[in-house]
Amino acid sequence: MTQNHEAPTLTHTWVMRVPLFIPLCPETQAALDRAIHVRPYGKGQSIILEGHRPSGLCMVVSGLVRIYRMTEGGRVHVHHYVRPYAPFNMIAALDGRPNPTSAEAVIDSQIGWLPRSALIELMGRDADLMLACLRLLALQNRELMARLDDIGFRTVPSRLARLLLHRGGFETEVNIPLDTLSQDEIAAVLGTSREVLGRALRQLYDMGLVRREGRRYVIIDRAGLEKLADQ
């Protein structure tokens, strides 16, 4: 594809703020802009459902999106939260198989949709887009491995400490203040129940590591919390 440095005229100006698309040439950015359509979603509305056929790659234009899976028993496990300009559901958009996760709007949101056919076609025409997609998949794989290690090898108090410190696969939660989440939602992020989370919180309070001020969790002893996070 011919490269030039002239900025394209885009209908969706936010397209150039999507990290996945920033390194691309103006022609590819313009082609993406033409292929993308934006849909509004109200608070709590489903965007994609696990096991359903994928429609394409999604990008958060505004709002906040929760990515999650649900067990057969009905318990929710939150993978992560997605803020504006971040893409999601890349795996299904690439392989065409059923969505591996569900997504819903936490607040009123706008989602950009790039049809799978358009994504695959543009990847075939622009190697930079293909490399950008591969880098995103590699990053997501590393984050998933870190989260699996947490769930498989760490206690709930240790995982809670890492969440409070934004470590161990929880880096994507940095911009999600815990005081905006209910205990049910925090438990879902940690892959546990509200009851077990309550006991873990009490342990951190009793150890003098954290205190509660209203809805805020305030770190009192960072060194102690770091030690617990490494256990």
C-alpha positions as CSV (number, residue, x, y, z in Angstrom):
1,M,0.0,0.0,0.0
2,T,1.3,3.4,-0.9
3,Q,2.5,5.4,2.1
4,N,2.1,9.2,2.5
5,H,2.0,11.5,5.4
6,E,-1.2,13.5,4.6
7,A,-3.8,13.2,7.3
8,P,-7.0,11.6,6.0
9,T,-10.4,13.3,6.2
10,L,-12.3,11.0,8.5
11,T,-16.0,10.9,9.3
12,H,-15.2,9.2,12.7
13,T,-12.4,11.4,14.0
14,W,-11.9,9.1,17.0
15,V,-10.5,6.4,14.6
16,M,-7.1,8.0,14.7
17,R,-7.1,7.7,18.6
18,V,-7.5,3.9,18.6
19,P,-4.0,2.6,19.5
20,L,-4.4,-0.3,17.1
21,F,-4.8,2.1,14.2
22,I,-2.4,4.9,15.1
23,P,0.7,3.4,13.3
24,L,-1.3,2.9,10.1
25,C,-1.0,4.9,6.9
26,P,-3.7,7.4,6.0
27,E,-5.2,5.2,3.3
28,T,-5.8,2.4,5.7
29,Q,-7.1,4.7,8.3
30,A,-9.6,6.2,5.8
31,A,-10.6,2.7,4.7
32,L,-11.3,1.7,8.3
33,D,-13.3,4.9,8.8
34,R,-15.5,4.0,5.8
35,A,-16.1,0.5,7.1
36,I,-16.8,1.3,10.7
37,H,-20.3,2.1,12.0
38,V,-21.2,3.3,15.5
39,R,-24.0,2.0,17.7
40,P,-25.3,3.4,21.1
41,Y,-25.8,1.0,24.0
42,G,-27.6,1.9,27.3
43,K,-26.3,1.0,30.8
44,G,-26.4,-2.7,31.3
45,Q,-27.1,-3.5,27.6
46,S,-25.4,-6.5,26.1
47,I,-23.0,-5.7,23.3
48,I,-21.8,-9.3,22.5
49,L,-22.6,-12.6,24.0
50,E,-20.3,-15.5,24.7
51,G,-20.9,-18.4,22.3
52,H,-22.6,-16.3,19.6
53,R,-21.3,-15.8,16.1
54,P,-19.0,-12.8,15.9
55,S,-20.0,-9.7,13.9
56,G,-16.6,-8.0,13.9
57,L,-14.1,-6.1,15.9
58,C,-15.5,-3.7,18.6
59,M,-14.0,-0.4,19.8
60,V,-15.2,1.7,22.7
61,V,-16.0,5.2,21.4
62,S,-17.4,6.5,24.6
63,G,-18.4,5.0,28.0
64,L,-17.2,1.9,29.7
65,V,-17.5,-1.8,28.8
66,R,-17.2,-4.9,31.0
67,I,-15.8,-8.0,29.4
68,Y,-16.8,-11.2,31.3
69,R,-17.7,-14.9,31.2
70,M,-20.4,-16.7,33.1
71,T,-20.1,-20.1,34.6
72,E,-22.8,-22.8,34.3
73,G,-23.8,-22.0,37.8
74,G,-24.5,-18.4,36.8
75,R,-21.4,-16.8,38.5
76,V,-19.8,-14.0,36.6
77,H,-16.1,-13.7,36.2
78,V,-14.9,-10.3,34.9
79,H,-11.9,-10.4,32.6
80,H,-11.4,-6.7,32.4
81,Y,-12.9,-3.3,31.7
82,V,-12.5,-1.4,28.5
83,R,-12.4,2.4,28.1
84,P,-12.6,4.6,25.1
85,Y,-10.6,3.8,22.0
86,A,-9.6,0.3,23.1
87,P,-10.7,-2.6,20.9
88,F,-12.2,-5.8,22.1
89,N,-13.3,-9.3,20.8
90,M,-10.2,-9.4,18.5
91,I,-9.9,-13.2,18.8
92,A,-13.4,-13.9,17.4
93,A,-13.0,-11.2,14.8
94,L,-9.9,-12.9,13.4
95,D,-10.8,-16.6,13.6
96,G,-14.6,-16.3,13.0
97,R,-15.4,-18.7,15.7
98,P,-18.0,-18.0,18.5
99,N,-17.3,-15.1,20.9
100,P,-15.1,-16.3,23.8
101,T,-16.5,-13.7,26.2
102,S,-19.5,-11.5,26.7
103,A,-19.5,-7.7,26.9
104,E,-21.9,-5.2,28.3
105,A,-22.1,-1.4,28.7
106,V,-21.4,-0.4,32.3
107,I,-22.7,3.1,31.6
108,D,-24.3,4.6,28.4
109,S,-21.7,3.9,25.7
110,Q,-21.0,4.1,22.0
111,I,-19.3,1.2,20.3
112,G,-17.6,1.2,16.9
113,W,-18.1,-1.9,14.8
114,L,-15.6,-3.0,12.1
115,P,-17.1,-6.0,10.2
116,R,-14.9,-9.1,10.2
117,S,-14.8,-9.2,6.4
118,A,-13.4,-5.6,6.2
119,L,-10.8,-6.3,8.9
120,I,-9.5,-9.4,7.2
121,E,-9.4,-7.7,3.8
122,L,-7.5,-4.7,5.2
123,M,-5.1,-6.9,7.0
124,G,-4.3,-8.6,3.7
125,R,-3.6,-5.3,2.1
126,D,-1.6,-3.6,4.9
127,A,1.1,-5.5,6.8
128,D,1.2,-2.8,9.4
129,L,-2.4,-3.5,10.4
130,M,-1.6,-7.2,10.6
131,L,1.4,-6.6,12.9
132,A,-0.7,-4.3,15.1
133,C,-3.3,-7.0,15.5
134,L,-0.6,-9.5,16.3
135,R,1.0,-7.2,18.9
136,L,-2.5,-6.7,20.5
137,L,-3.1,-10.5,20.7
138,A,0.4,-11.0,22.2
139,L,-0.3,-8.4,24.9
140,Q,-3.7,-9.9,25.7
141,N,-2.1,-13.3,25.9
142,R,0.5,-12.1,28.4
143,E,-2.2,-10.4,30.5
144,L,-4.3,-13.6,30.5
145,M,-1.4,-15.7,31.6
146,A,-0.8,-13.3,34.5
147,R,-4.4,-13.5,35.5
148,L,-4.5,-17.3,35.3
149,D,-1.4,-17.4,37.5
150,D,-3.1,-15.2,40.1
151,I,-6.2,-17.4,40.2
152,G,-4.3,-20.7,40.1
153,F,-1.5,-19.9,42.6
154,R,-2.5,-17.1,44.8
155,T,-5.0,-16.7,47.7
156,V,-7.9,-14.3,47.5
157,P,-6.2,-11.8,49.9
158,S,-3.0,-11.9,47.8
159,R,-5.1,-11.3,44.6
160,L,-7.0,-8.5,46.3
161,A,-3.6,-6.9,47.3
162,R,-2.5,-7.1,43.7
163,L,-5.7,-5.6,42.5
164,L,-5.3,-2.7,44.9
165,L,-1.7,-2.3,43.7
166,H,-2.7,-2.8,40.0
167,R,-0.3,-5.7,39.6
168,G,-0.3,-9.2,38.2
169,G,-2.6,-8.9,35.2
170,F,-4.7,-6.2,36.8
171,E,-3.0,-3.3,35.0
172,T,-6.0,-2.9,32.8
173,E,-8.0,-2.0,35.9
174,V,-5.9,1.0,36.8
175,N,-8.4,3.4,35.4
176,I,-11.3,1.8,37.1
177,P,-11.5,3.2,40.7
178,L,-12.5,0.4,43.0
179,D,-14.8,2.8,44.8
180,T,-17.0,2.8,41.7
181,L,-17.4,-1.0,41.9
182,S,-19.7,-3.0,44.2
183,Q,-18.3,-5.8,46.2
184,D,-20.0,-8.2,43.8
185,E,-18.2,-6.6,40.9
186,I,-14.8,-6.7,42.7
187,A,-15.4,-10.4,43.5
188,A,-16.1,-11.0,39.9
189,V,-12.8,-9.4,38.9
190,L,-11.0,-11.6,41.4
191,G,-12.8,-14.8,40.3
192,T,-14.3,-15.4,43.8
193,S,-17.6,-14.9,45.7
194,R,-18.7,-11.9,47.7
195,E,-18.5,-13.8,50.9
196,V,-14.8,-14.8,50.4
197,L,-14.0,-11.3,49.3
198,G,-15.5,-9.9,52.5
199,R,-13.3,-12.2,54.6
200,A,-10.2,-11.1,52.5
201,L,-11.1,-7.4,53.0
202,R,-11.4,-8.0,56.8
203,Q,-8.0,-9.6,56.8
204,L,-6.4,-6.6,55.1
205,Y,-8.2,-4.2,57.5
206,D,-7.0,-6.3,60.6
207,M,-3.5,-6.4,59.3
208,G,-3.5,-2.6,59.1
209,L,-2.8,-2.6,55.3
210,V,-5.9,-0.9,54.1
211,R,-8.7,1.1,55.5
212,R,-12.1,2.2,54.2
213,E,-13.1,5.8,53.9
214,G,-16.6,6.0,52.6
215,R,-16.4,4.0,49.4
216,R,-12.7,4.5,48.9
217,Y,-10.0,1.9,49.7
218,V,-7.0,3.7,51.2
219,I,-3.6,2.0,51.3
220,I,-2.0,2.5,54.8
221,D,1.0,0.2,54.6
222,R,2.2,-0.2,50.9
223,A,5.2,-2.3,51.9
224,G,3.0,-4.7,53.8
225,L,0.5,-4.8,50.9
226,E,3.4,-5.5,48.4
227,K,4.6,-8.4,50.7
228,L,1.1,-9.9,50.7
229,A,0.7,-9.5,47.0
230,D,3.9,-11.5,46.4
231,Q,2.7,-14.5,48.6
